[in-house]
Amino acid sequence: MSFKYLAAALAASVTVLAADLQLDIAVVAAAGAPPTPSIAQDAPSQTIHYDAAAIQQQAAAEQKADPATPATKFKRAACDPLWAGKGPIPNPDTSEAFLDFADLSNAALAAPTPAGYTNTFKNLKAMNNALGYMGYDLLDKYDAVECSKKCDVRDGCAAFNIAFERHPSIDPSPKGGACDNPPSTTLIKCVYWGGPVTARNAVNDGQWRTDFRVVIAGSNGYVNQTVDTVQGYTGPNFLGSRAISAPSDCNDKSTFVGFQYWNDGKPFDARRCGAACTAQTNANPSAPCRFFNTYVISKNRQPQGQYCAMYKQTWEDSHATLSKTAYQGSEYDISYSYSFTNTANNGLPCIKQAQITGCSNPGTCGSYRQCNPSQNCYCGYDVTQTQTACFQDASCSSQTCSRNSDCKTGQICLDARSCCGYSICINNSVCANGLSARMIFRKRQQDEDVLTAVHIPGEPKGEEQV
């Protein structure tokens, strides 16, 4: 499921709520847990396909992701033989002996860390429940390097877990049957995930199958040190377990433009957030996305989904100060956090805007009234069409704009309802102490009959009412 918040929808609230909405825990909590992955029990391998291009298109279109395709299920009869593992079996063949079997722990402790990966834990007695289940393979030997190579060729694989699993050699019968506690076999599992595997989310320590106890030993976790690049953006910039908490900009305005949150069980994909960022800019140029921070958020150690926070300008790592928070009795924490900056426009420098000089009775082309006659100033609106502004008339050949920050200090971006028909940068600070609008008569000062913000060529040049 996808959840989103866009600045355009709640523009009036952004400045007040931005600090909270940069990480909206209420939305994460309301979304609930991601779908439980359907993991095949008695198969030699399982592959979950991830269509990265389709997911990015869905993010850009603000559509919900399709539910995961369920794993193929095999109908077996009790006491049918199951897949034979290649790992060693302890003597006696019990779950307690398996958990204490030195051959398994020695193999895990001696395993090298594959190139390009970080070892996050070693020799645990549990496997992971991470973000974005992508299937598994059974190996002939405990080989973390081989497992990493298999992860590398799977689009979306960000981490893997390799472990020994005590598994029944035949399908256990119902209790009291001929094989309710059969001999074991030892599987060597290489499990692929679309998000980080950590000691905190290594919680799958086995199960009972009738009287046979499935247990885990020699469990190691490895996380890829890089994520995919995002076209049009500089990065990735790794922030670890911290997320951006951006302050106000140089004009004391929030730069936060919105977020998307996905808890559909798909792999972590920075490109998904990049697609949402680009779509935000295209849909609302007045609140463009120039920088985004995306990360995995977990509830009580269990991964919930991928969060994507978007901003008008880039921010330095020093502003990555969010790490965890409590909400309704649960603890939420951040991991696998990355930031990206628009390569062509990072939203800087921030241009300090002077306080806009307001006025009363604002007009548009044909109805402007002067607010400061001595400075040839008129009462209108800035580009937002909500802020009144006393502005100095100027030629329509002035710089065009789409927001006040496009203009120089002391200028505003004039509403497109001026006589120019489009927005231009125009002086505002020279009209300080704007007076209440009044009906006056004046003689046009221009010798040339040119198109200006308040005048259309062809109007009388003598005494005129404005």
C-alpha positions as CSV (number, residue, x, y, z in Angstrom):
1,M,0.0,0.0,0.0
2,S,1.2,3.5,-0.8
3,F,0.6,6.6,1.4
4,K,1.5,10.1,0.4
5,Y,1.5,13.7,1.6
6,L,2.1,16.5,-0.8
7,A,2.7,20.1,0.2
8,A,0.3,21.4,-2.4
9,A,-2.6,19.7,-0.7
10,L,-1.9,21.2,2.7
11,A,0.1,24.3,1.8
12,A,-1.4,26.4,4.7
13,S,-0.2,23.8,7.2
14,V,3.3,23.0,6.0
15,T,5.2,25.7,8.0
16,V,3.6,24.7,11.3
17,L,3.6,21.0,10.8
18,A,6.8,20.4,8.8
19,A,8.9,19.2,11.7
20,D,6.5,16.4,12.5
21,L,5.5,15.6,8.9
22,Q,9.0,15.0,7.8
23,L,8.5,11.6,9.6
24,D,4.8,11.1,10.0
25,I,4.7,8.1,12.4
26,A,0.9,8.3,12.6
27,V,0.8,7.4,8.9
28,V,3.3,4.5,9.4
29,A,1.3,3.2,12.3
30,A,-2.0,3.4,10.5
31,A,-0.5,1.5,7.5
32,G,0.2,-1.5,9.6
33,A,2.6,-4.3,8.9
34,P,3.6,-5.2,5.3
35,P,2.2,-8.3,3.7
36,T,3.6,-11.5,5.2
37,P,5.9,-13.2,2.6
38,S,4.8,-16.6,1.4
39,I,8.0,-18.7,1.9
40,A,8.1,-22.1,0.3
41,Q,8.9,-24.8,2.9
42,D,9.9,-27.9,1.0
43,A,11.4,-26.6,-2.3
44,P,15.0,-26.4,-3.4
45,S,14.7,-22.7,-4.3
46,Q,12.2,-19.9,-4.7
47,T,12.4,-16.8,-6.8
48,I,10.4,-13.6,-6.3
49,H,10.5,-11.3,-9.3
50,Y,10.9,-7.6,-8.8
51,D,9.9,-5.3,-11.7
52,A,11.9,-2.1,-10.9
53,A,10.7,-0.1,-13.9
54,A,7.0,-0.8,-13.1
55,I,7.4,0.1,-9.5
56,Q,9.1,3.4,-10.4
57,Q,6.2,4.2,-12.8
58,Q,3.7,3.5,-10.1
59,A,5.5,5.7,-7.7
60,A,5.6,8.5,-10.2
61,A,1.9,8.1,-10.9
62,E,1.1,7.8,-7.2
63,Q,-0.4,4.4,-7.7
64,K,-0.5,1.5,-5.3
65,A,1.8,-1.4,-5.9
66,D,0.3,-4.8,-6.9
67,P,0.2,-7.4,-4.2
68,A,3.1,-9.9,-4.3
69,T,2.6,-13.1,-6.3
70,P,2.1,-16.0,-3.8
71,A,4.7,-18.7,-3.8
72,T,3.9,-22.0,-5.5
73,K,2.6,-24.6,-3.1
74,F,3.3,-28.3,-3.4
75,K,0.8,-30.9,-2.2
76,R,2.6,-33.7,-0.4
77,A,1.5,-36.8,1.4
78,A,2.6,-37.6,5.0
79,C,6.0,-39.4,5.0
80,D,6.9,-38.4,1.5
81,P,10.6,-37.7,1.1
82,L,11.6,-34.0,1.2
83,W,14.6,-32.3,-0.3
84,A,17.9,-33.6,1.1
85,G,20.3,-31.0,2.5
86,K,24.1,-31.0,2.1
87,G,25.0,-29.9,5.6
88,P,26.3,-32.0,8.5
89,I,23.9,-33.8,10.9
90,P,24.8,-34.0,14.6
91,N,24.7,-37.2,16.7
92,P,22.3,-37.5,18.4
93,D,19.9,-36.2,15.9
94,T,18.0,-33.7,18.1
95,S,17.2,-30.1,18.0
96,E,19.3,-29.5,21.1
97,A,22.3,-31.2,19.6
98,F,21.9,-29.2,16.4
99,L,21.9,-25.9,18.2
100,D,25.1,-26.9,20.0
101,F,26.8,-28.5,17.0
102,A,30.3,-27.0,16.7
103,D,30.7,-27.8,13.0
104,L,27.9,-25.3,12.3
105,S,29.1,-22.4,14.4
106,N,32.7,-22.9,13.2
107,A,31.6,-22.6,9.6
108,A,29.7,-19.4,10.3
109,L,32.5,-17.8,12.3
110,A,35.0,-18.7,9.6
111,A,33.0,-17.3,6.7
112,P,34.6,-14.4,4.9
113,T,32.8,-11.2,4.1
114,P,32.1,-10.9,0.4
115,A,33.5,-7.9,-1.5
116,G,31.0,-5.0,-1.5
117,Y,29.1,-6.2,1.5
118,T,29.1,-5.5,5.3
119,N,28.7,-8.3,7.8
120,T,25.9,-7.3,10.1
121,F,25.9,-10.3,12.4
122,K,27.5,-13.8,12.8
123,N,26.5,-17.2,14.2
124,L,23.0,-16.4,15.4
125,K,20.4,-19.0,16.0
126,A,17.7,-17.3,14.0
127,M,17.1,-16.1,10.4
128,N,15.8,-12.7,9.3
129,N,12.4,-11.2,8.7
130,A,13.5,-8.2,6.7
131,L,12.0,-5.9,4.1
132,G,11.2,-7.3,0.6
133,Y,11.5,-11.1,0.6
134,M,13.1,-12.2,-2.7
135,G,13.3,-15.9,-2.4
136,Y,16.1,-18.4,-1.5
137,D,18.4,-21.1,-2.8
138,L,19.8,-24.2,-1.2
139,L,23.6,-24.4,-1.3
140,D,25.9,-27.4,-1.5
141,K,28.2,-25.9,1.0
142,Y,28.3,-22.9,3.5
143,D,29.6,-20.3,1.1
144,A,28.8,-16.6,1.8
145,V,30.7,-15.5,-1.4
146,E,28.6,-17.8,-3.6
147,C,25.4,-16.5,-1.9
148,S,26.5,-12.9,-2.5
149,K,26.9,-13.6,-6.2
150,K,23.4,-14.9,-6.4
151,C,22.2,-11.8,-4.6
152,D,24.1,-9.6,-7.0
153,V,22.2,-10.9,-10.1
154,R,18.8,-10.3,-8.6
155,D,17.3,-6.9,-9.2
156,G,16.3,-5.4,-5.9
157,C,18.4,-7.7,-3.7
158,A,20.0,-5.6,-1.0
159,A,21.1,-8.2,1.5
160,F,21.2,-11.9,2.2
161,N,21.1,-14.3,5.1
162,I,23.0,-17.6,5.0
163,A,22.3,-20.3,7.7
164,F,21.9,-23.9,8.5
165,E,18.4,-25.2,9.0
166,R,17.4,-28.4,10.7
167,H,14.7,-29.7,8.4
168,P,12.6,-33.0,8.3
169,S,13.9,-35.5,5.8
170,I,10.3,-36.7,5.1
171,D,7.0,-34.8,5.5
172,P,5.9,-35.3,9.1
173,S,2.6,-37.1,9.6
174,P,-0.1,-35.9,12.0
175,K,0.6,-36.6,15.6
176,G,0.6,-40.3,16.4
177,G,1.3,-41.2,12.8
178,A,4.2,-43.3,11.4
179,C,6.5,-40.3,11.0
180,D,5.5,-37.5,13.3
181,N,9.1,-36.9,14.3
182,P,11.3,-38.1,11.4
183,P,15.1,-38.0,11.0
184,S,16.5,-34.6,10.1
185,T,18.4,-33.3,7.2
186,T,20.5,-30.1,7.3
187,L,19.7,-27.4,4.7
188,I,22.2,-24.7,3.8
189,K,19.9,-21.7,3.0
190,C,20.8,-18.5,1.1
191,V,17.9,-16.2,1.6
192,Y,17.6,-12.9,-0.3
193,W,16.1,-9.6,1.0
194,G,15.3,-6.2,-0.5
195,G,16.2,-4.4,2.7
196,P,18.9,-4.7,5.4
197,V,19.3,-7.8,7.5
198,T,20.3,-7.1,11.1
199,A,20.6,-8.8,14.4
200,R,17.4,-6.9,15.4
201,N,15.3,-8.4,12.7
202,A,16.7,-11.9,13.0
203,V,13.7,-13.3,14.7
204,N,12.8,-16.5,12.8
205,D,14.2,-19.2,15.1
206,G,12.2,-22.1,13.8
207,Q,8.9,-23.9,14.2
208,W,7.3,-27.1,15.1
209,R,6.1,-29.5,12.4
210,T,4.0,-32.0,14.4
211,D,6.7,-33.4,16.8
212,F,9.6,-32.3,14.6
213,R,11.4,-29.1,15.7
214,V,12.8,-26.9,13.0
215,V,15.7,-24.8,14.3
216,I,18.4,-22.5,12.9
217,A,22.2,-22.3,13.6
218,G,25.2,-20.6,12.1
219,S,23.2,-17.7,10.8
220,N,25.2,-14.8,9.2
221,G,23.8,-11.6,7.7
222,Y,25.4,-9.4,4.9
223,V,24.2,-6.1,3.5
224,N,25.3,-4.6,0.2
225,Q,27.3,-1.4,0.8
226,T,25.7,0.4,-2.1
227,V,22.3,1.0,-3.6
228,D,21.3,1.8,-7.1
229,T,22.0,5.2,-8.5
230,V,19.1,7.4,-9.4
231,Q,19.1,9.0,-12.9
232,G,19.2,12.8,-12.6
233,Y,20.4,12.8,-9.0
234,T,23.7,12.9,-7.2
235,G,24.2,10.1,-4.7
236,P,23.7,7.8,-3.0
237,N,24.9,9.5,0.2
238,F,24.7,7.0,3.1
239,L,23.3,8.3,6.4
240,G,23.1,5.0,8.2
241,S,20.4,4.9,10.9
242,R,19.7,8.6,10.8
243,A,17.2,10.6,8.7
244,I,17.1,14.2,7.7
245,S,15.2,16.7,10.0
246,A,15.5,19.8,8.0
247,P,15.3,23.3,9.6
248,S,13.6,26.3,8.0
249,D,15.3,27.9,5.1
250,C,16.8,31.5,5.0
251,N,13.3,32.9,4.7
252,D,12.1,30.9,7.8
253,K,10.0,28.7,5.5
254,S,9.8,24.9,5.4
255,T,11.6,23.2,2.5
256,F,9.6,20.0,3.1
257,V,7.3,19.3,0.1
258,G,5.9,15.9,1.0
259,F,6.5,12.2,1.4
260,Q,5.5,8.8,0.2
261,Y,5.5,5.7,2.2
262,W,5.3,2.2,0.9
263,N,4.5,-0.9,3.0
264,D,3.7,-3.3,0.1
265,G,6.5,-5.7,0.9
266,K,8.5,-4.7,-2.1
267,P,12.3,-4.4,-1.9
268,F,13.9,-1.1,-0.8
269,D,14.5,0.9,-4.0
270,A,15.9,4.5,-4.0
271,R,14.8,4.8,-7.6
272,R,11.2,4.6,-6.5
273,C,11.7,7.7,-4.3
274,G,13.6,9.4,-7.1
275,A,10.6,8.8,-9.5
276,A,8.3,10.4,-6.8
277,C,10.6,13.3,-6.4
278,T,10.7,14.0,-10.1
279,A,6.9,13.7,-10.4
280,Q,6.5,16.2,-7.6
281,T,8.5,18.8,-9.5
282,N,6.7,18.2,-12.7
283,A,3.3,18.3,-11.1
284,N,3.9,21.4,-8.9
285,P,6.9,23.6,-10.1
286,S,6.2,26.1,-7.3
287,A,7.1,23.4,-4.8
288,P,9.8,21.4,-6.6
289,C,11.6,18.4,-5.1
290,R,15.4,19.0,-5.3
291,F,16.5,16.6,-2.6
292,F,15.1,13.4,-1.1
293,N,15.9,11.1,1.9
294,T,14.7,7.5,1.7
295,Y,15.0,4.8,4.4
296,V,13.6,1.7,6.0
297,I,11.4,2.3,9.1
298,S,10.9,-0.5,11.6
299,K,8.4,-1.0,14.4
300,N,9.6,-2.9,17.4
301,R,12.5,-4.3,15.3
302,Q,10.3,-5.5,12.5
303,P,10.7,-3.7,9.1
304,Q,7.5,-2.0,8.1
305,G,8.2,-0.2,4.8
306,Q,10.2,2.4,2.8
307,Y,9.8,6.1,3.6
308,C,10.5,8.8,1.1
309,A,10.8,12.4,2.3
310,M,11.2,15.2,-0.3
311,Y,12.6,18.8,0.0
312,K,13.0,22.0,-2.0
313,Q,16.7,22.1,-1.4
314,T,19.6,19.9,-0.5
315,W,20.6,19.5,3.2
316,E,24.0,18.5,4.7
317,D,24.5,15.3,6.7
318,S,24.6,17.4,9.9
319,H,20.8,17.7,9.7
320,A,20.4,13.9,9.8
321,T,19.3,13.8,13.4
322,L,16.2,11.6,13.4
323,S,16.9,8.0,14.5
324,K,14.0,6.6,16.5
325,T,10.8,7.7,18.2
326,A,8.0,6.2,20.3
327,Y,4.4,6.2,19.3
328,Q,1.4,4.5,21.0
329,G,3.6,2.2,23.0
330,S,5.8,1.0,20.1
331,E,9.3,2.0,19.1
332,Y,10.0,3.0,15.6
333,D,13.6,3.2,14.3
334,I,15.4,4.1,11.0
335,S,17.9,2.1,9.0
336,Y,19.4,2.0,5.5
337,S,19.0,5.7,5.1
338,Y,20.3,7.4,1.9
339,S,20.0,10.9,0.5
340,F,20.1,12.1,-3.1
341,T,20.3,15.6,-4.6
342,N,19.0,16.8,-8.0
343,T,22.1,17.1,-10.2
344,A,20.9,20.0,-12.3
345,N,19.4,22.1,-9.5
346,N,20.0,21.5,-5.8
347,G,17.7,24.3,-4.7
348,L,20.6,26.6,-3.5
349,P,21.5,29.3,-2.9
350,C,18.5,30.3,-0.8
351,I,17.7,33.9,-1.7
352,K,16.7,36.0,1.3
353,Q,13.4,37.7,0.6
354,A,12.6,41.1,2.0
355,Q,9.4,41.5,3.9
356,I,6.7,42.0,1.2
357,T,5.1,45.5,1.5
358,G,1.4,44.9,1.5
359,C,-1.5,47.2,0.6
360,S,-5.3,47.4,0.6
361,N,-7.7,47.0,-2.3
362,P,-5.4,45.1,-4.7
363,G,-6.3,45.0,-8.4
364,T,-5.3,43.3,-11.7
365,C,-4.8,44.7,-15.2
366,G,-7.2,47.5,-15.8
367,S,-8.1,47.9,-12.1
368,Y,-4.8,48.8,-10.4
369,R,-4.7,51.6,-8.0
370,Q,-1.7,53.4,-6.7
371,C,-0.5,52.8,-3.2
372,N,2.6,55.1,-3.1
373,P,2.3,57.8,-5.8
374,S,5.7,59.2,-5.2
375,Q,7.3,55.9,-6.2
376,N,4.9,55.0,-9.1
377,C,3.7,52.0,-7.1
378,Y,0.5,50.0,-7.4
379,C,-1.5,47.6,-5.3
380,G,-1.7,44.0,-6.6
381,Y,-0.8,40.4,-5.7
382,D,2.3,38.3,-5.7
383,V,2.5,35.1,-7.7
384,T,0.7,33.1,-5.0
385,Q,-2.4,35.3,-5.6
386,T,-2.9,35.4,-1.8
387,Q,-0.3,38.0,-0.7
388,T,-1.1,41.6,-1.5
389,A,2.0,43.6,-2.7
390,C,2.7,47.2,-3.4
391,F,4.9,47.1,-6.5
392,Q,6.7,49.5,-8.8
393,D,5.6,49.4,-12.4
394,A,8.1,48.0,-14.9
395,S,8.3,46.8,-18.5
396,C,7.1,43.3,-19.3
397,S,10.6,42.5,-20.6
398,S,11.6,42.0,-17.0
399,Q,12.8,38.6,-15.7
400,T,10.0,36.0,-15.7
401,C,9.4,33.9,-12.6
402,S,7.2,31.3,-11.0
403,R,7.9,32.0,-7.3
404,N,9.1,34.9,-5.2
405,S,12.5,33.1,-4.6
406,D,13.2,33.4,-8.3
407,C,13.6,37.1,-8.0
408,K,16.4,39.3,-6.5
409,T,16.3,40.7,-2.9
410,G,13.7,43.5,-2.8
411,Q,11.6,42.1,-5.6
412,I,8.5,39.9,-5.8
413,C,7.1,37.7,-8.5
414,L,4.1,39.6,-9.7
415,D,0.8,37.8,-10.3
416,A,0.3,36.8,-13.9
417,R,-3.0,38.7,-14.0
418,S,-1.0,41.9,-14.6
419,C,-1.1,43.5,-18.1
420,C,1.9,41.4,-19.1
421,G,-0.2,38.2,-18.9
422,Y,2.6,36.3,-17.2
423,S,4.6,36.7,-13.9
424,I,7.6,39.0,-13.8
425,C,10.1,40.0,-11.1
426,I,9.3,43.5,-10.0
427,N,10.5,45.9,-7.3
428,N,8.6,45.8,-4.0
429,S,10.9,47.2,-1.3
430,V,11.0,50.7,-2.9
431,C,7.3,50.9,-2.2
432,A,7.8,50.6,1.5
433,N,5.1,52.2,3.8
434,G,2.5,51.6,1.1
435,L,-0.5,53.7,1.6
436,S,-4.2,52.7,1.3
437,A,-5.2,52.5,-2.3
438,R,-6.9,55.7,-3.7
439,M,-8.5,56.9,-6.9
440,I,-6.1,59.4,-8.5
441,F,-5.4,60.9,-11.9
442,R,-1.9,61.0,-13.2
443,K,0.0,61.8,-16.4
444,R,1.9,58.9,-17.9
445,Q,5.6,59.4,-17.5
446,Q,6.8,57.2,-20.4
447,D,7.7,58.8,-23.7
448,E,7.3,55.4,-25.3
449,D,4.1,53.5,-25.4
450,V,5.3,50.1,-24.1
451,L,3.7,47.2,-22.5
452,T,4.1,47.3,-18.7
453,A,2.6,45.5,-15.8
454,V,-0.1,48.2,-15.5
455,H,-0.4,49.5,-19.0
456,I,-1.3,48.1,-22.4
457,P,0.0,50.0,-25.5
458,G,-2.7,52.0,-27.2
459,E,-4.2,53.5,-24.1
460,P,-4.3,57.3,-24.0
461,K,-1.1,58.9,-22.9
462,G,-2.6,62.0,-21.4
463,E,-4.5,62.2,-18.2
464,E,-5.7,58.8,-17.3
465,Q,-7.4,57.1,-14.4
466,V,-5.7,54.2,-12.7
